[in-house]
Amino acid sequence: MAHLNPNISALRPTIRQLDDDAINRIAAGEVVERPASAVKELVENALDAGSTRIDVEIAEGGKTLIRVSDNGCGIAEGDLALALSRHATSKIDGTDLLNIQSFGFRGEALASLAAVGRLTLASRIPGKDGAELTVEGGKAAPVRPAALQPGTRVTVANLFYATPARLKFLRSDRAETQAISDVFKRLAMAEPSIGFTLRDAGTNRTLFQVQAEQGDLFTALRGRLGQVMGRDFVENAIPVDADRDGIRLTGFAGLPTYSRGAAVAQFIFVNGRPVKDKLLLGALRGAYADFLSRDRHPAVALFIDCDPERVDVNVHPAKAEVRFREPAVVRGLVVSALRHALAEAGHRASTTVSDAALGAFQTPVENRVYQMDRPAPAMRVAETQALFNHAPSARVEPVVEEFVAPKGPLGAARAQLHENYILAQSENGLVIVDAHAAHERLVYEKLKSQMAVHGVKAQALLVPEIVNLSDGDMQVLMGQADTLAALGLTIEPFGEGAVAVQTTPAILGHFDVQAMVLDIVDELSDGAASTNVQTKIDAILSRVACHGSVRTGRRMNAEEMNALLREMEATPHSGQCNHGRPTYVSLAMADIEKLFGRT
């Protein structure tokens, strides 16, 4: 049985007008979800005011204090009360809600904060005296003089004191502080020419501070991203600068080998506004789909700029979502620009790979051995003989007296370790190449090139290969028979629960056909929900390439190893395999000498 609502008459519901206090508290629930939301709104107001310096102080995760100070244009004394009323703003006149040139435009933030907390708005315009206005629980006190530099200072004390139920839904002080820091850093990334400071007044600690960056767009942005995302990111990211139909994409994209285990380093901005848009995140995944496995995520900082009338930012009160007038153009720009930038990187891999390799080396500390612990002379002779009779794990190429390393960055092959890893000597040090991973990428790129021109060349099998499958796998595989034929793989039904493979891609040579077919079935099953044909084709080609690459355990001669190195240098994306793992590690001579204490 339904319970009667005590707020509604049982006889007949009555329509009533809510009072301003209730309206403001409801609006605050949409605009100010948590302290981080309040910081975002106030900092965006400071940016709209033309500030070059923005300072934020918080206490107890923003629950008891949020203070945002700027050196912007300020608010006239006579406009302070108006600024705190609902839907009052200087940023639009209401005639055109599509041409939004500012961060804020609804005129809700200050009124909402004043409704749920104790807010003091102090401001001074150049050449005038300062003034401040305090509002507590929606009740304003008289305007009074205030001493401050030109600009505005907004102080919110005891956020949500007027709506105590909201306080119960806030997280710990540490979690709320982290959320504020994340929001603050995103805004700082978008404005490298502005200085930002975030302090915890309760602990008297500076949580984040950056000075205004100088230089052109990419120089300033690189400096700011290095401070926010870390030096490793800017050292392992490539610049992106492309435009299409009046929409421009700039920023930095991390190399595939600099991927992350979660999507925590993906920052996308639209007209300077940080957003989390499904369309843009999907385009980002599509751009990196060729280089990363499904459990790895790229690191990027991308900025999309376009005419404000081509994007609707008035989708949600938090303004974290946008809607583009031409979504296909934007998605195509993101995918093509990122893929082009990654291709320009050539065989480059991230420096963190080499740093991790150096970190794995540990110089052994020899323990002191006393005379009583030393083995007898006869035993030492036996151990020495056993050492020299042991089969080596590496095959070494004959040493040439006057060896000259080639000019290529990957050097010349000198040995093969464990029938897979190529040791190459370069001009500046040592290069270790994973032959299987590298050849897998090379075969994949060749397959894609053939597919783009005339389809993958096929070779007929003298005896068709019979592969047994379940009924479900049979349906999945035969449903893509035409696509597979274009990839050089011709299959036909062969009785119940089996297929006959008639042709295979010629580039692969001899390989385990059955294992490849089963891998393709797995790929088609995993990506069955995808409607992007090209994505399916690329995924299948990636699986095919794995079976056609140099297998671990195969011995390669010097000519084969050097040919692989030269081909890597000439092939885009060869710095990582099809799953985003590095194909080589480069160690500089200076780093090697450090390992032996020679510096």
N, C-alpha and C positions, 0 to 999 in steps of 0.2 A: 504494500500500500504506500502510495506517495505521501511524503510529509508536506504539510502546508508551509509555505515560506512566510515566516513571521513579519517580513518587511512588506508584504503585499496583502491587501485586503482580501478576505475570503469571498466577499460579495462581488466586487468588481474592481479590477486593477485601476489605479489612478495614475495618470501621467503627470509628473511634476518636474519642474526645472531645478537642476542641481545648483547648489550655491558655488561661488567661485573657489572656496577652499577645497571642496570635494573635487571640482573640475581640475584644479591644479595638482592635487594629489594623484588623481588618475593619470594625468598627463605625465607626472613625474615617474610613474611606474613604467611608462613606455620609453621615456627619454633617458632616465637615470636608473639603470638597472642595478648598478653597484658603484662604488667609489671610482673605479676606472672609467666608467661612463661619464661621471662628472668631470674628471680631469680632461677627458677627450673633448667634451663640449667647451670647456673654458679655454683650453689651449687653442682650439680652432678659432674661438672668438679673438684671441690674441693675435693669431696669424692673420685673420681678416682685418685687424686694426693696423696692419703694416709694421708689426714689431720686428726688431732685429735681435732682441734678447728676451727670452722667456724663462722665468724662474718659478719652480713649483716646490712647495713644501707640504709634507703630509705627516700625519701622526696616527699610529695604530691602524695602519693600512688604509688611511683616509677616512676612517669612521669618525674620528674626533676632530680632525683638522685637514682641510685642503685649502691651500693658499696659492693663487696663481697671479704672478706679477709680470707686467710687460712694459715696454717703452713705446707703445703704439700711439695712435692719434688721440686717445683719451675720449671721455664723454663729458659734455658740458654739464654744469651743475643743474641747470634747469631740466635736463633730460634724464637724470638719474632715476626718478620715480617712474618715468615712462619706460625706461629700459627694463624695469622689473615687472612690467605688466605683460599679460599673455599676448602673444602674437604681435609684439612690437619689435620692429627691426629696422636697421638702416641699410640693409643689404639688398632688398628688393622692394618694389612698390606695389606688387601684387598683380600687375598687368600681364606679366609673362613668367610663368612658372617653368618654362623649358630652358630659358637662357640664364642658368644659374652660374654666376661667376665667383661665388664665395663658398666657404665651407658651410657656414650656418646660413639659414634663410627662413626658418620657421618662427623664430622669436619665442621659443619654448624653454630653452635651457635655464636662463636666469630665473624666470618665473617658477619653473618646476623645482629648482634647488631652493628657492626662497620658501616654497610651500612645505618642504619636508625637512628643512634644516634651518640653522641660524646663519643668515647670510649678511655679509657687509660688503657693499660695493663702494669702493673709493676710487676717484679718478681726477685727473687734472689735464687740461688741454694746455698747450704751450702759450705762455703769456698771461695765463689766468691763475687764480688761486685754486687749490684743491678742495674737494668736498667729498663727503661720504654719507651713505644711507644704509641703515640697518633694518633688516626685516626678520622677524622671528615668528615662525608659525603662520606666515601670511600677513602679519600685522607690521606695518611700516612705522618706524620712528621718524621724527623730523630730520631733515637734512642739516648737517653740521659741517664746519670747516675741518679740513684734514691736511696734514703736512706730508707730501710725497713728491717725487720727481714726476715730470710729465709722463703720462701713461695711465694704466689701470691696474688696480689690485682688487681681486675678488677673494674673499675669505668665507669659507663654509665650515662652520663648527657644528659638531654633533649631527652629522648627516643621518637622516631618517628618524630623528628624535620625535617628530610629529607623527610618524607611522612606525611605531616600535615593532610591529609584526614583520616589517621588512628586514629589520636587524637580525632576526632569527635565521634568515636565509643567507646571510653573508657568511663567507668562509673565514678561516683564521686570519689574523693580522698579516702573517707572512704570505699567505696565498693572495690576499687582496693587494699587498704591496707589490708582489710579483706581477699581478695583472696590470697595475698602474704603470709599472716599469715597462712592460711590453707595449702598452698603448703609447706611452711617451716616446719610446724608441722608434716606433713606426712613424710617428709624426716627425721626429727629428730626421729620419732617413729621407723624407720627402722634401725637406727644406735645408739643404746643406749650407746655405748662406746665412742661416740664423743660428745663434748660440742658444743652447738649452742646458738647464741645470735642474736636477731632481734631488731634493734633500729630504731625509727623514728627521723631522724636528724632534721627535721623541728620543731618538738615539744620537742625534747630532752627527749623522753620517751623510756623506754625499753619495747617493746611489748611482748617479749618472751625470756626466758633465761633458759637453763638447763645445768647442769654440767654433765660430763661423769659419767656414772653409772658403778659400780663395781659388781663383783660376777659372777655367772654362767648365762647361757642364760636366764632362767626364772626369776631369781632374778633381773638381770639388766633390762629385758624387763618390768617386773612388776613395777619397779621404774620409768622407762621412761613413761609408759602408765599412771601411776598415775599422772604425771606432765602434760601430754598432754590431756588425756581424763577425768581426775578427779579421786579423791580417791574413789568416789562412784562406778565407773566402776570396779576398781581392787578388791574392796571388794565384788562385786556382780558378778564376772566373774570367770569362771573355766578354768584351764589350758588345753590346747589341744596339744597332741604330738602323732602323728601317721605317719606311712609310708606305702607305697604300691608300689611295683615294682620300687624301687629306687626314688620315689617322696615322700618328707617329708612335713608334715603339722604341724606347731607349732603356738602358740599364745594363746589368751584368748578369750573366748566366754561368753557373758553376759547371766545370767539366764533369762528365758522367762519372769519372773515378772519384770525384769529390761528392758523392751522393750521401744521403742520410738514411737512417733506418725508419724515420717518421717525417711527416711533412711539416717540420718545425722551422724550416729555413726558407719558406716561400713567402715572399712579400710582393704584392701586386698593388699598384696604385693607378687610379683613373683620375686624370686632371688633378693630380696631387693628393687625392683622397685615398687612404688605405681601404681596400675592399677585400672581401672574401666571396668571390663570385664563382658560381658553379661553371659557367661558360668558360671563364678564363682558366680555372683550375683544370678543366677537362682539356683545354687546348695545350696547357703545359704538359699534362701527361702524354698527350698525343705526340708532342714534339720530341719527348725523350723516350717514347715507346721503343724506338729502335736501339736504344743504348743501355736501358736499365731493366732489370728483372722486376717483377710485380711488387716485390717487397722492399724496393729501394726508391728513394724520392730525391729529386733534384733540389739544389739550393739556388735560388734566384732572387733578384731584386729588379723588378720590371715596372716601367712607367709608361702608361698609355695616355696620350694627349690628343684631344680632338675638340671640335666645336661643341660647346655645352649643349647645343640643341640636338646633337646626335646621340646623347646619352641621358637617360632619366635617372637622376639621383634621388628622386622623391618616391622611392619604392617602400622604404621602411623608416620609421623614426630614427633608428640608429645609423642610418645612411651607410650601412656596411654592404648593402647589395645595390647593384645598378642594373639597368636594362638598356641595351644598345638598340638603336634603330636598325642597324645593319649587323646583326650578330655574326653572320657568315663571313663578312669582310674582316671583322676583328679576329675571329678564330683563325682564319687563313693567314692573317698577318703574323700572329703569334707563332703559329706552327712553322711557317716558311722562314721567318726571321731567325728563330732559334736553330732550326736545322742548318741554315746557311752559316750561322755563326759557328756552330759546332764543326761543320765541314772545314771552315777556315782554320780551325785549330789543328788540322792535320793529324799527326800521330801523337800529339802532345798528351801526356798524362799528368795528373796532379802531383805537386811536390810533396804532398802529405804521404804519398806512397813511399817515396824515398826516405822521408823522415821516420816513418814507421819501421822501415827496414833497418835503418841505423839504430833505432831504439831497441830492435830485437837482438842486435849484437851486444854481447856482454863480455868484456875483457875478463878472462878467468883470473882469479887470485890464487896463486899457488900456495897451498898449505905447506907449512914447514914439516919436513920429514926427518925424524930422528934416526940415528944409526941403527937402533934396535928394530926399527920398523922397515928397514931396507931389505929387499929380498936377497937371497944368497946369489953369488956370482953365476952359478950354473942356471938358476931360474931366470936371471936377467938375460943371459944368452939365448935361452929358449924363447923368451918374450920377444926379443929383437928379431929372431928368425921368423917367428909367426907374423910379425908386423910386415916384413918384406915379402912374405909368401902370400899375404892377403890380396885378393883381387881388388883393383881400384874401382871406385864407384863413378869415376869420371874418365871420359876418353879425351885425350889431349891431342890437338893437332901438332904436326911437326913445327918446330920453331924456325922461323926465317930470320937469318942473321940481321938483315937490315929491314926490319918490319916498319912500315909506315902506315899508321892508321888512316883510313879514308876520311874524307871531309864530312861524310854523312854523320848526323848526330848519334846514330846508333852504333857506329864504329864497325869493327871487323871481328868476325867470329874467331875465338881462340880455343874454345872447348865446349863440350856438351856434358851436362851433369844429369845423371839418372835418366838418360835417354829422353829428356824432355827440355831441360833448361839450357839455353844457349848463353855462354859467357862471351861477351864481346868487349874488346878494348877500344875505347874512343879516345879522342884527343884530350879529353878532360877527366877521364876516369874509367869506370867500369859500368857496363850495362848487362843486366840479367833479363833474358827474354823467356817468357812462357811460350814455347813453340806452338803448343796445341791451341792456346787461347788466341795467339796472334793469327795463326793460319785460319782459325774459325772466322775471325772478322774479315780477313782477306777474301775467303771464299764467299762469305755473305755479301760483301760489296760487289763482287763479280756477278753473283747471281742476280742481284738487284739491277745492275747495269744491263745484263742480258735481257732481263724481264722488261725493262723499260723500252728497249729497242725493238726486239723481235721475239720475245719469249725465250725461255731457257732451252738451250739445245739438249736434245734427248738422245740417248743411245739405247738401242734395242737389246734385250737380253736374249741370249741363245736359248736358254731354258727359262720360261717364266717362273718367277718366285711366287709360291703359294703362301699366303698369310692367313691364319685362322683368326676369326674375330667373333665377338658376340653379336647378336642381332642388333643391339643398340649401336654398337661401334660401326657395324656394317652400314646402317642408315646414315650415320654422321659422315662417314668417309665417302660413300657413293653420292651423297648430296652435294659434295664439292668436287665431283669427278672432273668437271670441265675446268675448274680453277687449277686442279692438280695437273691436268694435261698441259696447261700453259706453262707450268713450272717444270715440265719435262718428266713428270711422273704419270704414266698411263696405267690405270687399274680397271679391271673388269670383274664382274661377279664370277665366282667359280664354285658353283654348287651352293649348298646351304652352309652358311657360317664361314665363308672363306672368300678371298679375292685373289686374283692373279695379277701380279705386277708385270707389265709387258715392257715398259721402258723406264729408265731412270735418268736424272740429269747427267749429262756427259762429263761435266766438270768434276764430278765426284770420283770417277774411276771405280775401283773395287771397294765395296763396303758392305756392311750388314744391312741388307734391304729390309728384312723383317723388323729389326730394331727401329729403323727410321720410320716405317709405316706406323708402328705402334706409337712412336713419339708424336707423329702428325695427328693421330687420332686423339691423343691426350690434349694437344694444342687446340684442336677444333672443339673439343668438349669444354675446355676451360674458357674459350672465347666465344661460346655459342651465342651469348647475349649480344655480342657486338654486331652492329649493322654496317660497320665500316669495312668494305671489301678490301681496301688497300691495307688496313691494319691486319686483317686475317692473312693476306698474302705475305706480308713482311714477317709475321710470326711464323708461318710455315717455312719460309725461306731460312729463317734463323735456325729452326730445328734441322732443316736439311743440311745447312752449312756445318753444323756440329758433327754430322756423320761423315762429311767429306774432308775434314781437316786432319792434319798430322796427328796421329794417335800417340798418346804417351807410351813410351817403351820402344819407339822406333828410333834407330840410330840414323843420324844425318851426317853426310860428309861436309867438308868445309864449303864446297860450292853451293850445296843446298842451304846451308845456314846463312851464308852471305846473301844469297838470292832472296831469302825470306826477309832479311834485314832491309835490303834495298827496296823491296816491295812495300814493306811497312812504311818507310819514309815517304813513299809516293802515294799512299792510300789514305784518304780522309778517315777519321774515326778509328785508326788502327791502334790508338793508345789504350783502348779498352775492348774487351770481348763483347759479344752480343748481350751479355748479362750485366755489363757495367763494371766488371772486374778489370784491374790493370793488366796489360799484356807485357809490360816491362817495368823494371826498376832501374833508375840511373843513380849511381853513386859518384859524386865528385871526388877527385883525387885528394882534395883538402880534407874531406870528411873521412876518407879511408885512412889518411895519415893520422887523423885524430884518434882513430881506434887503436893505433899502435903507439900513441904518445910521441909522435914525431913532430909536433908543432910546439 
